[in-house]
């Protein structure tokens, strides 16, 4: 019988409505746990998918329903952005601004748990919504003010040294799920805060609130005496043993930490984390055996195009990682007949068996986690600026041929064409990366606005970025 994996401190979960949590893992600990298995998953004497229920047996996909998407590419992205904005507008507590971690894809959700990462993406989505007129500027600015006031006056005092608990009750702000004070999720929130500082620069309250929130964060404390940042801290046990010490979504955390005017970490921290490489079908790129989202998140705010540090051009690195992932999915078409150039993409998401960190290729060229033919739309949507033609092709195919995969807030978090399963939920961070990258593809609005902030500029200067 297949066990249900739960990431206790990872984005997009825990799932309040789906029973008892089985594991007290952070997201990164789960990814490390999965990584221990990828080397054996290709051995003939070992089941192909060592975790979960993926059998690896050839499947036959039914003929996709629907007649295809008739609109233009820009019309589809407009629909995606407007639907995602609606999630961040409707599924936030209007008295605190905190955004739900997840909600039913059809709306009418009564769950009350917020994640600070979802709120961080949500703050940026509010800026996009203001720019596109999805709500009145006055209403959006008031929601931003409410959100920042609650972060400053409720969440930061109940956290530790300016860092915030990963999951909180969206109304009271109380810690939820025994979650950790999270360094990476605080960084995601801060990116949204700084985005608002720039977009609402003429507002009488927002810039000051944003500055106070950012300056409160004691990044040096999170080093815990080391050269790399800890993943978090709990009052019961102290610092988590895991560190942000290898390439992943960590770049935004280090950049905002180095640029701090109050509690910075040394610029040398930028070179303290490792940059392993993967070779796959002629592509060589920096990556661990991680899902695709690690190549997307920092790029949602920081514009790495045309820039390189002493190690890499990270935008081009993400292009290669996305292309490798696409080729990897297509290579599995013999086992999962839905995968093709029209339909691919797997990143950390819900599955029929719970929330899983899955994808590929791993460093060994094998699947990460129990890949089973499922499709995760944010894998393509969050990669739109990296390879527009290949990613929009997927989004058009899903929109046109799988009508159940599109609900009130846009694409459901995941679905499996081979089994007919469609996730009942959407997840805030997955909608968030989709709407931010869609807007960056269309207008570069998030990049152009965020990169005006001195934090973004100073962080990249301290990391040694040059044109190239």
TORKOL-742960 format. One record per residue (C-alpha): x negated, y, z; residue in three letters. Coordinates in steps of 0.25 Angstrom, whole numbers, always signed. Example, Ala and Ser with C-alpha at 12.3 -4.5 7.8 and 13.67 -1.06 7.14 Angstrom:
2
TISE; east; north; up; code
TISE; -49; -18; +31; ALA
TISE; -55; -4; +29; SER
//
This chain:
468
TISE; east; north; up; code
TISE; +0; +0; +0; UNK
TISE; -5; +14; -4; UNK
TISE; -8; +24; +7; UNK
TISE; -4; +38; +6; UNK
TISE; -16; +48; +7; UNK
TISE; -14; +61; +14; UNK
TISE; -24; +72; +14; UNK
TISE; -22; +78; +28; UNK
TISE; -29; +91; +25; UNK
TISE; -29; +92; +10; UNK
TISE; -21; +101; +1; UNK
TISE; -7; +97; -3; UNK
TISE; -5; +88; +9; UNK
TISE; -1; +82; +19; UNK
TISE; +12; +79; +14; UNK
TISE; +22; +82; +26; UNK
TISE; +33; +74; +20; UNK
TISE; +26; +62; +16; UNK
TISE; +23; +55; +30; UNK
TISE; +12; +53; +39; UNK
TISE; -2; +58; +35; UNK
TISE; -11; +46; +33; UNK
TISE; -25; +53; +33; UNK
TISE; -31; +65; +40; UNK
TISE; -40; +68; +28; UNK
TISE; -44; +82; +23; UNK
TISE; -43; +83; +7; UNK
TISE; -58; +82; +6; UNK
TISE; -59; +70; +15; UNK
TISE; -48; +63; +6; UNK
TISE; -56; +66; -6; UNK
TISE; -69; +61; +0; UNK
TISE; -61; +49; +4; UNK
TISE; -56; +46; -10; UNK
TISE; -70; +49; -15; UNK
TISE; -76; +37; -8; UNK
TISE; -67; +28; -17; UNK
TISE; -70; +33; -31; UNK
TISE; -83; +26; -32; UNK
TISE; -76; +12; -30; UNK
TISE; -63; +15; -37; UNK
TISE; -69; +11; -51; UNK
TISE; -74; -2; -46; UNK
TISE; -66; -14; -52; UNK
TISE; -64; -21; -39; UNK
TISE; -58; -9; -32; UNK
TISE; -44; -3; -35; UNK
TISE; -45; +9; -44; UNK
TISE; -38; +18; -34; UNK
TISE; -43; +15; -20; UNK
TISE; -33; +25; -13; UNK
TISE; -19; +26; -16; UNK
TISE; -10; +19; -26; UNK
TISE; -16; +21; -39; UNK
TISE; -17; +8; -46; UNK
TISE; -25; +12; -58; UNK
TISE; -16; +2; -67; UNK
TISE; -12; +7; -81; UNK
TISE; +1; +14; -81; UNK
TISE; +10; +18; -92; UNK
TISE; +16; +32; -92; UNK
TISE; +30; +34; -97; UNK
TISE; +32; +44; -108; UNK
TISE; +32; +58; -101; UNK
TISE; +46; +65; -101; UNK
TISE; +48; +79; -105; UNK
TISE; +46; +85; -119; UNK
TISE; +33; +93; -115; UNK
TISE; +31; +107; -110; UNK
TISE; +36; +118; -120; UNK
TISE; +31; +130; -114; UNK
TISE; +17; +137; -116; UNK
TISE; +5; +134; -107; UNK
TISE; +7; +148; -100; UNK
TISE; +22; +145; -98; UNK
TISE; +18; +132; -91; UNK
TISE; +8; +139; -82; UNK
TISE; +18; +150; -79; UNK
TISE; +28; +139; -74; UNK
TISE; +17; +133; -66; UNK
TISE; +13; +145; -59; UNK
TISE; +27; +150; -56; UNK
TISE; +31; +137; -51; UNK
TISE; +19; +136; -42; UNK
TISE; +21; +150; -37; UNK
TISE; +35; +146; -33; UNK
TISE; +29; +135; -24; UNK
TISE; +20; +145; -17; UNK
TISE; +32; +155; -16; UNK
TISE; +42; +145; -11; UNK
TISE; +34; +135; -3; UNK
TISE; +28; +146; +6; UNK
TISE; +33; +150; +19; UNK
TISE; +38; +165; +17; UNK
TISE; +35; +169; +31; UNK
TISE; +20; +164; +31; UNK
TISE; +17; +162; +16; UNK
TISE; +11; +148; +19; UNK
TISE; +13; +139; +7; UNK
TISE; +17; +124; +8; UNK
TISE; +7; +114; +5; UNK
TISE; +17; +106; -3; UNK
TISE; +32; +107; -7; UNK
TISE; +42; +99; -15; UNK
TISE; +40; +102; -30; UNK
TISE; +55; +105; -31; UNK
TISE; +55; +115; -19; UNK
TISE; +64; +115; -7; UNK
TISE; +52; +110; +2; UNK
TISE; +53; +110; +17; UNK
TISE; +39; +106; +21; UNK
TISE; +32; +117; +29; UNK
TISE; +17; +114; +28; UNK
TISE; +8; +124; +21; UNK
TISE; -7; +123; +17; UNK
TISE; -16; +134; +17; UNK
TISE; -21; +130; +3; UNK
TISE; -7; +131; -3; UNK
TISE; -5; +144; +3; UNK
TISE; -19; +149; -3; UNK
TISE; -14; +144; -17; UNK
TISE; -1; +151; -14; UNK
TISE; -7; +164; -11; UNK
TISE; -13; +164; -24; UNK
TISE; +0; +159; -31; UNK
TISE; +6; +171; -25; UNK
TISE; -4; +180; -32; UNK
TISE; -1; +173; -45; UNK
TISE; +14; +174; -43; UNK
TISE; +13; +189; -40; UNK
TISE; +4; +191; -53; UNK
TISE; +15; +183; -61; UNK
TISE; +27; +189; -54; UNK
TISE; +33; +177; -48; UNK
TISE; +38; +185; -36; UNK
TISE; +37; +199; -33; UNK
TISE; +24; +205; -29; UNK
TISE; +30; +210; -16; UNK
TISE; +35; +196; -12; UNK
TISE; +22; +189; -16; UNK
TISE; +13; +200; -8; UNK
TISE; +22; +198; +4; UNK
TISE; +20; +183; +3; UNK
TISE; +5; +185; +3; UNK
TISE; +5; +194; +14; UNK
TISE; +14; +184; +22; UNK
TISE; +4; +173; +19; UNK
TISE; -8; +180; +22; UNK
TISE; -3; +186; +35; UNK
TISE; +1; +171; +40; UNK
TISE; -13; +166; +36; UNK
TISE; -20; +177; +44; UNK
TISE; -11; +178; +56; UNK
TISE; -7; +163; +58; UNK
TISE; -15; +153; +50; UNK
TISE; -29; +159; +52; UNK
TISE; -28; +160; +67; UNK
TISE; -23; +146; +68; UNK
TISE; -34; +141; +59; UNK
TISE; -48; +142; +62; UNK
TISE; -58; +153; +59; UNK
TISE; -49; +158; +48; UNK
TISE; -48; +144; +41; UNK
TISE; -33; +139; +41; UNK
TISE; -27; +125; +43; UNK
TISE; -24; +118; +30; UNK
TISE; -9; +115; +33; UNK
TISE; +0; +124; +41; UNK
TISE; +15; +125; +43; UNK
TISE; +19; +135; +33; UNK
TISE; +28; +143; +43; UNK
TISE; +20; +142; +56; UNK
TISE; +6; +141; +51; UNK
TISE; +4; +129; +61; UNK
TISE; -7; +119; +57; UNK
TISE; -1; +107; +50; UNK
TISE; -5; +92; +49; UNK
TISE; -17; +94; +58; UNK
TISE; -24; +100; +46; UNK
TISE; -38; +106; +46; UNK
TISE; -42; +121; +45; UNK
TISE; -46; +119; +30; UNK
TISE; -57; +127; +24; UNK
TISE; -54; +124; +9; UNK
TISE; -39; +127; +11; UNK
TISE; -42; +140; +19; UNK
TISE; -51; +143; +6; UNK
TISE; -39; +141; -3; UNK
TISE; -30; +150; +6; UNK
TISE; -41; +160; +6; UNK
TISE; -42; +160; -9; UNK
TISE; -27; +163; -10; UNK
TISE; -29; +174; +1; UNK
TISE; -40; +181; -7; UNK
TISE; -32; +180; -20; UNK
TISE; -21; +188; -13; UNK
TISE; -31; +198; -8; UNK
TISE; -34; +201; -22; UNK
TISE; -21; +200; -29; UNK
TISE; -14; +208; -18; UNK
TISE; -26; +218; -16; UNK
TISE; -16; +230; -15; UNK
TISE; -7; +224; -5; UNK
TISE; -8; +231; +9; UNK
TISE; -9; +218; +17; UNK
TISE; -14; +206; +8; UNK
TISE; -29; +210; +6; UNK
TISE; -31; +212; +21; UNK
TISE; -24; +200; +25; UNK
TISE; -32; +191; +15; UNK
TISE; -45; +198; +19; UNK
TISE; -42; +195; +34; UNK
TISE; -39; +180; +31; UNK
TISE; -51; +178; +23; UNK
TISE; -61; +185; +33; UNK
TISE; -55; +177; +44; UNK
TISE; -61; +164; +38; UNK
TISE; -74; +159; +45; UNK
TISE; -80; +151; +34; UNK
TISE; -93; +150; +41; UNK
TISE; -86; +142; +52; UNK
TISE; -81; +132; +42; UNK
TISE; -95; +128; +39; UNK
TISE; -96; +122; +52; UNK
TISE; -111; +123; +53; UNK
TISE; -113; +117; +39; UNK
TISE; -116; +122; +25; UNK
TISE; -103; +118; +19; UNK
TISE; -89; +121; +24; UNK
TISE; -81; +112; +32; UNK
TISE; -67; +107; +26; UNK
TISE; -60; +111; +39; UNK
TISE; -58; +111; +54; UNK
TISE; -48; +105; +64; UNK
TISE; -46; +110; +78; UNK
TISE; -46; +95; +83; UNK
TISE; -59; +91; +76; UNK
TISE; -66; +103; +71; UNK
TISE; -72; +104; +57; UNK
TISE; -69; +93; +47; UNK
TISE; -81; +85; +43; UNK
TISE; -79; +87; +28; UNK
TISE; -85; +99; +22; UNK
TISE; -84; +106; +8; UNK
TISE; -97; +101; +4; UNK
TISE; -95; +96; -11; UNK
TISE; -89; +103; -23; UNK
TISE; -74; +103; -23; UNK
TISE; -63; +115; -21; UNK
TISE; -73; +121; -11; UNK
TISE; -78; +132; -19; UNK
TISE; -67; +142; -15; UNK
TISE; -70; +139; +0; UNK
TISE; -85; +142; -1; UNK
TISE; -83; +154; -10; UNK
TISE; -73; +161; +0; UNK
TISE; -82; +157; +12; UNK
TISE; -95; +162; +7; UNK
TISE; -88; +176; +3; UNK
TISE; -82; +178; +17; UNK
TISE; -86; +191; +23; UNK
TISE; -83; +186; +37; UNK
TISE; -87; +172; +39; UNK
TISE; -95; +167; +26; UNK
TISE; -102; +155; +23; UNK
TISE; -116; +155; +17; UNK
TISE; -117; +156; +2; UNK
TISE; -126; +144; +3; UNK
TISE; -114; +136; +6; UNK
TISE; -110; +136; -9; UNK
TISE; -122; +127; -12; UNK
TISE; -120; +118; +0; UNK
TISE; -108; +110; -6; UNK
TISE; -112; +99; -16; UNK
TISE; -108; +99; -31; UNK
TISE; -107; +84; -35; UNK
TISE; -104; +81; -50; UNK
TISE; -95; +72; -57; UNK
TISE; -98; +66; -71; UNK
TISE; -86; +62; -79; UNK
TISE; -84; +60; -94; UNK
TISE; -96; +69; -97; UNK
TISE; -91; +80; -88; UNK
TISE; -100; +84; -76; UNK
TISE; -95; +93; -65; UNK
TISE; -96; +96; -50; UNK
TISE; -86; +88; -42; UNK
TISE; -84; +78; -31; UNK
TISE; -74; +66; -33; UNK
TISE; -62; +76; -30; UNK
TISE; -49; +79; -36; UNK
TISE; -48; +90; -47; UNK
TISE; -42; +101; -38; UNK
TISE; -56; +103; -32; UNK
TISE; -60; +109; -46; UNK
TISE; -48; +118; -46; UNK
TISE; -46; +125; -32; UNK
TISE; -58; +135; -31; UNK
TISE; -55; +139; -46; UNK
TISE; -41; +143; -43; UNK
TISE; -47; +156; -36; UNK
TISE; -62; +157; -40; UNK
TISE; -65; +160; -54; UNK
TISE; -77; +151; -57; UNK
TISE; -76; +153; -72; UNK
TISE; -89; +158; -79; UNK
TISE; -97; +157; -65; UNK
TISE; -107; +147; -60; UNK
TISE; -115; +145; -47; UNK
TISE; -128; +138; -45; UNK
TISE; -121; +125; -48; UNK
TISE; -109; +126; -58; UNK
TISE; -98; +133; -65; UNK
TISE; -87; +128; -57; UNK
TISE; -76; +132; -67; UNK
TISE; -82; +123; -77; UNK
TISE; -85; +113; -67; UNK
TISE; -70; +112; -64; UNK
TISE; -67; +112; -79; UNK
TISE; -75; +99; -80; UNK
TISE; -69; +93; -68; UNK
TISE; -55; +95; -74; UNK
TISE; -59; +90; -87; UNK
TISE; -65; +77; -80; UNK
TISE; -52; +75; -72; UNK
TISE; -44; +76; -85; UNK
TISE; -53; +66; -92; UNK
TISE; -53; +57; -80; UNK
TISE; -37; +57; -79; UNK
TISE; -37; +54; -94; UNK
TISE; -47; +42; -92; UNK
TISE; -36; +36; -83; UNK
TISE; -25; +35; -93; UNK
TISE; -28; +20; -95; UNK
TISE; -23; +19; -80; UNK
TISE; -13; +30; -80; UNK
TISE; -6; +32; -93; UNK
TISE; -1; +46; -90; UNK
TISE; -15; +52; -89; UNK
TISE; -19; +59; -102; UNK
TISE; -24; +72; -108; UNK
TISE; -9; +77; -106; UNK
TISE; -8; +72; -92; UNK
TISE; -19; +72; -81; UNK
TISE; -23; +78; -68; UNK
TISE; -25; +72; -54; UNK
TISE; -29; +81; -42; UNK
TISE; -26; +80; -27; UNK
TISE; -11; +79; -26; UNK
TISE; +1; +71; -22; UNK
TISE; +3; +57; -27; UNK
TISE; +13; +46; -25; UNK
TISE; +6; +42; -13; UNK
TISE; +3; +55; -6; UNK
TISE; -8; +66; -8; UNK
TISE; -21; +61; -14; UNK
TISE; -34; +67; -19; UNK
TISE; -35; +61; -33; UNK
TISE; -41; +63; -47; UNK
TISE; -54; +61; -53; UNK
TISE; -64; +58; -58; UNK
TISE; -72; +55; -46; UNK
TISE; -87; +56; -46; UNK
TISE; -86; +41; -51; UNK
TISE; -76; +45; -62; UNK
TISE; -65; +37; -55; UNK
TISE; -52; +42; -49; UNK
TISE; -51; +50; -36; UNK
TISE; -40; +44; -28; UNK
TISE; -28; +36; -32; UNK
TISE; -26; +41; -46; UNK
TISE; -13; +35; -51; UNK
TISE; -8; +43; -64; UNK
TISE; -3; +55; -56; UNK
TISE; -4; +69; -62; UNK
TISE; -7; +81; -53; UNK
TISE; -3; +94; -61; UNK
TISE; -12; +103; -53; UNK
TISE; -24; +95; -58; UNK
TISE; -21; +101; -72; UNK
TISE; -15; +114; -67; UNK
TISE; -26; +117; -58; UNK
TISE; -36; +116; -69; UNK
TISE; -30; +125; -79; UNK
TISE; -41; +135; -80; UNK
TISE; -51; +123; -82; UNK
TISE; -45; +117; -95; UNK
TISE; -32; +124; -99; UNK
TISE; -29; +115; -111; UNK
TISE; -30; +102; -104; UNK
TISE; -23; +106; -91; UNK
TISE; -11; +114; -97; UNK
TISE; -9; +101; -106; UNK
TISE; -7; +93; -93; UNK
TISE; +2; +103; -87; UNK
TISE; +11; +105; -100; UNK
TISE; +12; +90; -101; UNK
TISE; +17; +88; -86; UNK
TISE; +26; +100; -88; UNK
TISE; +32; +94; -101; UNK
TISE; +32; +79; -98; UNK
TISE; +34; +77; -83; UNK
TISE; +46; +87; -79; UNK
TISE; +46; +81; -65; UNK
TISE; +32; +86; -63; UNK
TISE; +37; +100; -63; UNK
TISE; +46; +105; -52; UNK
TISE; +49; +119; -45; UNK
TISE; +34; +122; -42; UNK
TISE; +28; +116; -54; UNK
TISE; +21; +103; -56; UNK
TISE; +23; +93; -45; UNK
TISE; +10; +90; -37; UNK
TISE; +8; +76; -44; UNK
TISE; +16; +66; -52; UNK
TISE; +14; +52; -59; UNK
TISE; +19; +50; -73; UNK
TISE; +16; +35; -71; UNK
TISE; +25; +33; -59; UNK
TISE; +35; +44; -61; UNK
TISE; +31; +50; -47; UNK
TISE; +32; +66; -46; UNK
TISE; +27; +73; -33; UNK
TISE; +38; +79; -25; UNK
TISE; +29; +90; -21; UNK
TISE; +20; +101; -25; UNK
TISE; +7; +105; -17; UNK
TISE; +3; +119; -15; UNK
TISE; -11; +118; -19; UNK
TISE; -8; +111; -31; UNK
TISE; +2; +121; -36; UNK
TISE; -8; +131; -31; UNK
TISE; -20; +127; -40; UNK
TISE; -10; +125; -52; UNK
TISE; -5; +140; -51; UNK
TISE; -18; +146; -48; UNK
TISE; -25; +139; -60; UNK
TISE; -14; +141; -69; UNK
TISE; -14; +156; -66; UNK
TISE; -30; +156; -68; UNK
TISE; -28; +149; -81; UNK
TISE; -18; +160; -86; UNK
TISE; -23; +173; -81; UNK
TISE; -35; +170; -71; UNK
TISE; -27; +178; -61; UNK
TISE; -31; +171; -49; UNK
TISE; -46; +171; -53; UNK
TISE; -46; +185; -57; UNK
TISE; -39; +189; -44; UNK
TISE; -46; +181; -34; UNK
TISE; -60; +183; -40; UNK
TISE; -58; +198; -37; UNK
TISE; -59; +195; -22; UNK
TISE; -73; +198; -16; UNK
TISE; -72; +184; -9; UNK
TISE; -72; +177; -23; UNK
TISE; -83; +186; -29; UNK
TISE; -92; +185; -16; UNK
TISE; -90; +170; -15; UNK
TISE; -94; +167; -29; UNK
TISE; -106; +177; -28; UNK
TISE; -111; +170; -16; UNK
TISE; -109; +156; -22; UNK
TISE; -119; +161; -33; UNK
TISE; -109; +161; -45; UNK
TISE; -114; +168; -58; UNK
TISE; -108; +169; -72; UNK
TISE; -110; +156; -80; UNK
//
